[in-house]
Amino acid sequence: MSGDANIAVVTGGAGGIGAEIARQMLEAGYEVVVLDRDKPKQSHAKLHAVTVDLLDQAAVKRAAAEVAGKFAITHVVHNAGIIRPATIEDTRLDDLDALTQLHVGAALQVVQAVLPGMKQRGFGRIVLMSTRGALGLASRTAYGATKAGVIGMARSWALELAPTGITVNVVAPGPIGDTDMFRSVVPEGDPREKNLAQSIPVKRLGRSDDVARAVLFFANRRNSFITGQTLFVCGGASVGTLVI
């Protein structure tokens, strides 16, 4: 392996935004290791898959150790996420615990596993996925809280890792219409989709490729002077209010 080889872990990389991130990374010459409950639909000589339930702390620990043992990981993209929308009254502590593990805990476990190698090589790019909803959105208690936690965690990591050549940044998407996650909240044909698009300043929903390009920007080896930042890929929705 050459000293400038890019080998990325992408959690939740089997579908949706994660699959597009993996596709764009592969196209850019990265080797990609997907951690997901499902196997990727795409195939590529440089694409590897480790099947794991990221809600299972013990399983994530094993999978992360396996990946760190097999690959000289240079990039971590923690994309995996679920919403579990509910009003305050209906939010369950079980859901809060699950989303804390998925959005925060799994990221920590994967990074802890690969960090020794990154530090030894003096290089790393960590990109975490948050959401425009971290700024506030009705019925998003567990989702908003844990995704806001991702931003705080990234800022702390950025300060700690800055002297080591490792950057840590966050991409926070707005509504991305071509994902199963979005469709779980707004089904096909739901009039809320049109209303939502009209409420976004650029007058359209986002696409997975919009988000993936932002991830690739932070992942670029040349972008070493940007760390601890959150980039909202939301069509301007983070500037004002957003109503679904």
SULSULWO-V682323 format. One record per pair of residues at least 12 apart in sequence whose C-alpha atoms are under 10 Angstrom apart, sorted by the first residue. I is the first residue (numbers start at 1). J is the second residue. Records with the same first field share a line. If there is no record, write none. Layout:
I = J + J
This chain:
1 = 72
3 = 121
4 = 74 + 123 + 221
5 = 29 + 30 + 31 + 72 + 73 + 74
6 = 25 + 26 + 28 + 29 + 30 + 31 + 32 + 72 + 73 + 74 + 75 + 124 + 125 + 219 + 220 + 221
7 = 25 + 26 + 29 + 30 + 31 + 32 + 33 + 46 + 47 + 71 + 72 + 73 + 74 + 75 + 76
8 = 22 + 25 + 26 + 30 + 31 + 32 + 33 + 34 + 47 + 71 + 72 + 73 + 74 + 75 + 76 + 77 + 124 + 125 + 126 + 219
9 = 22 + 31 + 32 + 33 + 34 + 35 + 48 + 49 + 64 + 67 + 68 + 71 + 73 + 74 + 75 + 76 + 77 + 78 + 79 + 110 + 111 + 114 + 126
10 = 22 + 25 + 32 + 33 + 34 + 35 + 36 + 49 + 75 + 76 + 77 + 78 + 79 + 80 + 127
11 = 33 + 34 + 35 + 36 + 37 + 49 + 50 + 52 + 54 + 76 + 77 + 78 + 79 + 80 + 81 + 102 + 106 + 107 + 110 + 128
12 = 34 + 35 + 36 + 37 + 38 + 39 + 40 + 52 + 53 + 54 + 77 + 78 + 79 + 80 + 81
13 = 32 + 33 + 34 + 35 + 36 + 37 + 38 + 39 + 40 + 41 + 49 + 77 + 78 + 79 + 80
14 = 34 + 35 + 36 + 37 + 38 + 39 + 40 + 41 + 42 + 49 + 51 + 80
15 = 36 + 38 + 39 + 40 + 41 + 42 + 80 + 179 + 180
16 = 79 + 80 + 176 + 177 + 178 + 179 + 180 + 181 + 182 + 207 + 208 + 209
17 = 79 + 80 + 173 + 176 + 178 + 179 + 180 + 181 + 207 + 208 + 209 + 210 + 211 + 212
18 = 34 + 35 + 36 + 40 + 77 + 78 + 79 + 80 + 81 + 179 + 208 + 209 + 211 + 212
19 = 34 + 40 + 41 + 42 + 79 + 208 + 209 + 212
20 = 42 + 207 + 208 + 209 + 210 + 211 + 212 + 213
21 = 77 + 79 + 208 + 209 + 210 + 211 + 212 + 213 + 214 + 215 + 216
22 = 34 + 40 + 42 + 47 + 77 + 212 + 216
23 = 42 + 43 + 44 + 47 + 209 + 212
24 = 209 + 212 + 213 + 215 + 216
25 = 47 + 212 + 213 + 215 + 216 + 219
26 = 44 + 45 + 46 + 47
27 = 44
28 = 216
29 = 46
30 = 46 + 47 + 74 + 75
31 = 44 + 45 + 46 + 47 + 48 + 71 + 73 + 74 + 75
32 = 44 + 45 + 46 + 47 + 48 + 49 + 71 + 73 + 75 + 76
33 = 46 + 47 + 48 + 49 + 50 + 67 + 71 + 73 + 76
34 = 47 + 48 + 49 + 50 + 51 + 52 + 67 + 77
35 = 48 + 49 + 50 + 51 + 52 + 53 + 54 + 60 + 63 + 64 + 67 + 78 + 79 + 80 + 110
36 = 49 + 50 + 51 + 52 + 53 + 54 + 80
37 = 49 + 50 + 51 + 52 + 53 + 54 + 55
38 = 50 + 51 + 52 + 53
39 = 51 + 52
48 = 67
49 = 67
50 = 63 + 64 + 66 + 67
51 = 63
52 = 64
53 = 102 + 106
54 = 80 + 81 + 98 + 99 + 101 + 102 + 103 + 105 + 106 + 107
55 = 81 + 97 + 98 + 99 + 100 + 101 + 102 + 103 + 105 + 106
56 = 98 + 101 + 102 + 105 + 106
57 = 98 + 101 + 102 + 105 + 106 + 109
58 = 109
59 = 106
60 = 101 + 102 + 105 + 106 + 107 + 109 + 110
61 = 106 + 108 + 109 + 110 + 112 + 113
62 = 109 + 110 + 113
63 = 109 + 110 + 113
64 = 106 + 109 + 110 + 111 + 112 + 113 + 114
65 = 109 + 110 + 112 + 113 + 114
66 = 113
67 = 110 + 113 + 114
68 = 110 + 111 + 112 + 113 + 114 + 115 + 116 + 117
69 = 113 + 114 + 117
71 = 114 + 117
72 = 114 + 117 + 118 + 121
73 = 111 + 113 + 114 + 115 + 116 + 117 + 118 + 121 + 123 + 124 + 125
74 = 114 + 115 + 117 + 118 + 119 + 121 + 122 + 123 + 124 + 125 + 126 + 166 + 219 + 221
75 = 111 + 114 + 118 + 123 + 124 + 125 + 126 + 127 + 166 + 167 + 219 + 220 + 221
76 = 107 + 110 + 111 + 114 + 115 + 124 + 125 + 126 + 127 + 128 + 168 + 219
77 = 107 + 110 + 111 + 125 + 126 + 127 + 128 + 129 + 168 + 169 + 170 + 171 + 215 + 216 + 219
78 = 102 + 103 + 104 + 106 + 107 + 108 + 110 + 111 + 126 + 127 + 128 + 129 + 130 + 150 + 170
79 = 102 + 103 + 107 + 127 + 128 + 129 + 130 + 171 + 215
80 = 102 + 103 + 106 + 107 + 128 + 129 + 130
81 = 99 + 102 + 103 + 104 + 129 + 130 + 131 + 143 + 147 + 181
82 = 98 + 99 + 102 + 103 + 142 + 143 + 180 + 181 + 182 + 184
83 = 95 + 99 + 139 + 140 + 141 + 142 + 143 + 144 + 147 + 181 + 182 + 184 + 185
84 = 96 + 98 + 99 + 139 + 140 + 141 + 142 + 143 + 181 + 184 + 185
85 = 138 + 139 + 140 + 141 + 142 + 143 + 144 + 184 + 185
86 = 138 + 139 + 140 + 141 + 142 + 143
87 = 138 + 139 + 140 + 141 + 142
88 = 138 + 139 + 140 + 141 + 142
89 = 139 + 141
90 = 139 + 141
91 = 139 + 140 + 141 + 142
92 = 141 + 142
93 = 142
94 = 142
95 = 141 + 142 + 143
96 = 141 + 142 + 143 + 145 + 146
97 = 142 + 146
98 = 142 + 146
99 = 142 + 143 + 144 + 145 + 146 + 147
100 = 142 + 143 + 145 + 146 + 147 + 149 + 150
101 = 146
102 = 146 + 147
103 = 128 + 129 + 130 + 143 + 146 + 147 + 148 + 149 + 150
104 = 128 + 146 + 147 + 148 + 149 + 150 + 151 + 153 + 154
105 = 146 + 150
107 = 126 + 127 + 128 + 129 + 150 + 153
108 = 150 + 153
111 = 126
115 = 161 + 166
118 = 164 + 165 + 166
119 = 161 + 163 + 164 + 165 + 166
120 = 164
121 = 164 + 165 + 166
122 = 163 + 164 + 165 + 166
123 = 161 + 164 + 165 + 166 + 167 + 221 + 224
124 = 161 + 164 + 165 + 166 + 167 + 168 + 219 + 221 + 224
125 = 165 + 166 + 167 + 168 + 169 + 218 + 219 + 220 + 221 + 223 + 224 + 227
126 = 154 + 157 + 158 + 166 + 167 + 168 + 169 + 170 + 215 + 218 + 219 + 227
127 = 154 + 167 + 168 + 169 + 170 + 171 + 214 + 215 + 216 + 217 + 218 + 219 + 227 + 228 + 229 + 230
128 = 147 + 150 + 151 + 153 + 154 + 168 + 169 + 170 + 171 + 172 + 215 + 230
129 = 147 + 150 + 151 + 154 + 169 + 170 + 171 + 172 + 173 + 211 + 215 + 230 + 231
130 = 143 + 144 + 146 + 147 + 148 + 149 + 150 + 151 + 170 + 171 + 172 + 173 + 174 + 230 + 231 + 232
131 = 143 + 144 + 146 + 147 + 148 + 150 + 151 + 170 + 171 + 172 + 173 + 174 + 175 + 230 + 231 + 232 + 233 + 234 + 238
132 = 144 + 147 + 148 + 171 + 172 + 173 + 174 + 175 + 231 + 232 + 233 + 234 + 236 + 237 + 238 + 239 + 242
133 = 145 + 147 + 148 + 172 + 173 + 174 + 175 + 237 + 238 + 242
134 = 146 + 147 + 148 + 149 + 150 + 151 + 172 + 238
135 = 147 + 148 + 238 + 241
136 = 148 + 238 + 241 + 242
137 = 241 + 242 + 243 + 244
138 = 242 + 243 + 244
147 = 172
148 = 172
150 = 169 + 170
151 = 169 + 170 + 171 + 172 + 228 + 229 + 230
152 = 170 + 228
153 = 168 + 170 + 228
154 = 167 + 168 + 169 + 170 + 227 + 228 + 229 + 230
155 = 168 + 169 + 170 + 227 + 228 + 229 + 230
156 = 168 + 228
157 = 169 + 227 + 228
158 = 226 + 227 + 228 + 229
159 = 227 + 228
161 = 227
162 = 224 + 225 + 226 + 227 + 228
165 = 224 + 225
166 = 224 + 227
167 = 218 + 219 + 221 + 223 + 224 + 225 + 226 + 227 + 228 + 229
168 = 218 + 219 + 224 + 226 + 227 + 228 + 229 + 230
169 = 215 + 218 + 219 + 226 + 227 + 228 + 229 + 230 + 231
170 = 214 + 215 + 218 + 227 + 228 + 229 + 230 + 231 + 232
171 = 211 + 212 + 214 + 215 + 218 + 229 + 230 + 231 + 232 + 233 + 234
172 = 211 + 214 + 215 + 230 + 231 + 232 + 233 + 234 + 238
173 = 206 + 207 + 208 + 210 + 211 + 214 + 231 + 232 + 233 + 234 + 235 + 237 + 238
174 = 200 + 205 + 206 + 207 + 211 + 232 + 233 + 234 + 235 + 236 + 237 + 238 + 242
175 = 193 + 196 + 197 + 200 + 204 + 205 + 206 + 207 + 208 + 233 + 234 + 235 + 237 + 242 + 244
176 = 204 + 205 + 206 + 207 + 208 + 209 + 210 + 211 + 233 + 234
177 = 193 + 197 + 204 + 205 + 206 + 207 + 208
178 = 205 + 206 + 207 + 208 + 209
179 = 206 + 207 + 208
185 = 244
186 = 244
192 = 243 + 244
193 = 205 + 244
194 = 244
195 = 243 + 244
196 = 242 + 243 + 244
197 = 235 + 242 + 243 + 244
199 = 235 + 236 + 237 + 240 + 241 + 242 + 243 + 244
200 = 234 + 235 + 236 + 237 + 238 + 239 + 240 + 241 + 242 + 243
201 = 234 + 235 + 236 + 237 + 238 + 239 + 240 + 242
202 = 234 + 235 + 236 + 237
203 = 235 + 236 + 237
204 = 234 + 235
205 = 234 + 235
206 = 233 + 234 + 235
207 = 233 + 234
210 = 233 + 234 + 235
211 = 231 + 232 + 233 + 234
212 = 233
213 = 233
214 = 231 + 232 + 233
215 = 231
218 = 231
